[in-house]
Amino acid sequence: MKFTKKKVVRFSHCDPAGIVFYPRYAELCNEMVEDWFSEGLGVSFHHLQERLRLSVPAVRLECEFISPSTYGDVLEFSLEVQELGKSSMTLAITARCGEQERVRFFLKIVLISLDSMRSVAIEGEWRDKFSAFLA
């Protein structure tokens, strides 16, 4: 199963050339992860961090910029779990405008305890939730 969400390219996402400035894509990637937790997994980042004292920091990010996006484009982002490890997972996130792929990310995140700042095993309900989105 894939989690998908449409996002409009805003003026604030663009550089003086009128295309999405590459660091803004990293922010949009992070928004997708946050939206996936809230809308796809049913656990908001606020609840995850403030109540459960867990977080999912990035430990690796690979990006491939395939075609430029401009102000006003509607991008459809999709997210799926590419690999699910003991305490980490790699997410494949892509953005398309119509039939044209614009950007591709591979993001490795780790489930950690905010109290110990150490990784925790992905087990039980978490493994079930994440597994539903395995590619």
C-alpha positions as CSV (number, residue, x, y, z in Angstrom):
1,M,0.0,0.0,0.0
2,K,1.2,3.5,-0.8
3,F,0.4,6.7,1.1
4,T,-0.3,9.5,-1.4
5,K,-0.9,13.2,-0.9
6,K,-1.2,16.2,-3.3
7,K,0.8,19.3,-2.5
8,V,0.8,22.6,-4.4
9,V,4.1,24.2,-5.3
10,R,4.0,27.6,-3.6
11,F,5.9,30.8,-4.3
12,S,7.9,30.2,-1.1
13,H,9.1,26.9,-2.4
14,C,10.8,28.5,-5.5
15,D,14.2,30.1,-6.1
16,P,14.7,33.2,-8.3
17,A,14.7,31.0,-11.4
18,G,11.1,30.1,-10.6
19,I,11.7,26.4,-9.9
20,V,11.5,24.5,-6.6
21,F,14.7,25.2,-4.6
22,Y,16.2,21.8,-3.7
23,P,16.2,22.3,0.1
24,R,12.4,22.9,-0.1
25,Y,12.0,19.4,-1.5
26,A,13.7,18.1,1.6
27,E,11.1,20.0,3.7
28,L,8.3,18.6,1.5
29,C,9.7,15.1,2.0
30,N,9.6,15.7,5.8
31,E,6.0,16.9,5.5
32,M,5.1,13.7,3.8
33,V,6.5,11.6,6.6
34,E,4.6,13.7,9.2
35,D,1.4,13.5,7.1
36,W,1.9,9.7,6.7
37,F,2.2,9.3,10.5
38,S,-0.9,11.4,11.1
39,E,-3.2,10.3,8.2
40,G,-1.8,6.9,7.2
41,L,-0.8,5.5,10.5
42,G,-3.2,7.4,12.8
43,V,-0.5,8.8,15.1
44,S,0.3,12.5,14.9
45,F,3.9,13.6,15.4
46,H,2.7,15.6,18.4
47,H,1.3,12.4,20.0
48,L,4.3,10.4,19.0
49,Q,6.7,12.8,20.6
50,E,4.9,14.4,23.5
51,R,2.8,11.4,24.7
52,L,4.7,8.3,23.5
53,R,8.2,10.0,23.8
54,L,9.3,8.5,20.5
55,S,10.7,10.1,17.4
56,V,11.9,9.1,13.9
57,P,15.0,11.2,13.0
58,A,16.5,10.8,9.6
59,V,19.9,9.1,9.3
60,R,20.2,9.0,5.6
61,L,18.6,11.0,2.7
62,E,19.2,10.3,-1.0
63,C,17.5,12.6,-3.6
64,E,17.3,12.5,-7.3
65,F,16.0,15.6,-9.1
66,I,14.4,14.3,-12.3
67,S,12.6,17.3,-13.7
68,P,11.9,20.8,-12.4
69,S,8.7,21.9,-10.7
70,T,7.4,25.4,-10.9
71,Y,5.1,27.7,-8.9
72,G,1.5,26.5,-9.2
73,D,2.3,22.8,-10.1
74,V,0.3,20.2,-8.2
75,L,2.6,17.4,-7.1
76,E,1.3,14.1,-6.1
77,F,3.7,12.6,-3.5
78,S,3.7,8.9,-2.7
79,L,5.4,7.1,0.2
80,E,6.0,3.4,0.8
81,V,8.2,1.5,3.1
82,Q,11.1,0.0,1.0
83,E,12.9,-1.8,3.9
84,L,11.8,-2.5,7.4
85,G,14.6,-3.3,9.8
86,K,14.9,-4.0,13.5
87,S,14.8,-0.3,14.6
88,S,14.9,1.6,11.2
89,M,13.2,1.7,7.9
90,T,13.9,3.1,4.5
91,L,11.1,5.1,2.8
92,A,10.7,5.6,-0.9
93,I,9.1,8.9,-1.6
94,T,8.4,10.2,-5.1
95,A,6.6,13.3,-6.5
96,R,4.9,13.4,-9.8
97,C,3.1,16.1,-11.7
98,G,0.6,14.3,-14.0
99,E,2.6,11.5,-15.6
100,Q,6.0,13.2,-15.1
101,E,8.2,12.2,-12.2
102,R,9.8,15.2,-10.6
103,V,11.8,14.0,-7.6
104,R,12.7,10.7,-5.9
105,F,13.8,10.3,-2.3
106,F,15.1,7.4,-0.3
107,L,14.9,8.3,3.4
108,K,16.2,6.1,6.2
109,I,14.6,6.9,9.6
110,V,15.2,5.3,13.0
111,L,12.6,4.9,15.8
112,I,14.1,6.3,18.9
113,S,13.2,7.0,22.5
114,L,13.3,10.7,23.3
115,D,14.1,9.9,26.9
116,S,17.2,7.8,26.2
117,M,18.0,9.1,22.6
118,R,18.6,5.5,21.6
119,S,17.0,3.4,19.0
120,V,14.1,1.1,20.0
121,A,13.0,-2.1,18.3
122,I,10.1,-1.8,15.8
123,E,7.7,-4.4,17.3
124,G,4.1,-5.3,17.7
125,E,1.6,-2.6,16.6
126,W,4.4,-0.5,15.1
127,R,5.7,-3.3,13.0
128,D,2.1,-4.0,11.8
129,K,1.4,-0.4,11.0
130,F,4.7,0.1,9.0
131,S,4.4,-3.3,7.3
132,A,1.1,-2.3,5.8
133,F,3.0,0.1,3.6
134,L,5.8,-2.3,2.5
135,A,6.5,-2.0,-1.2
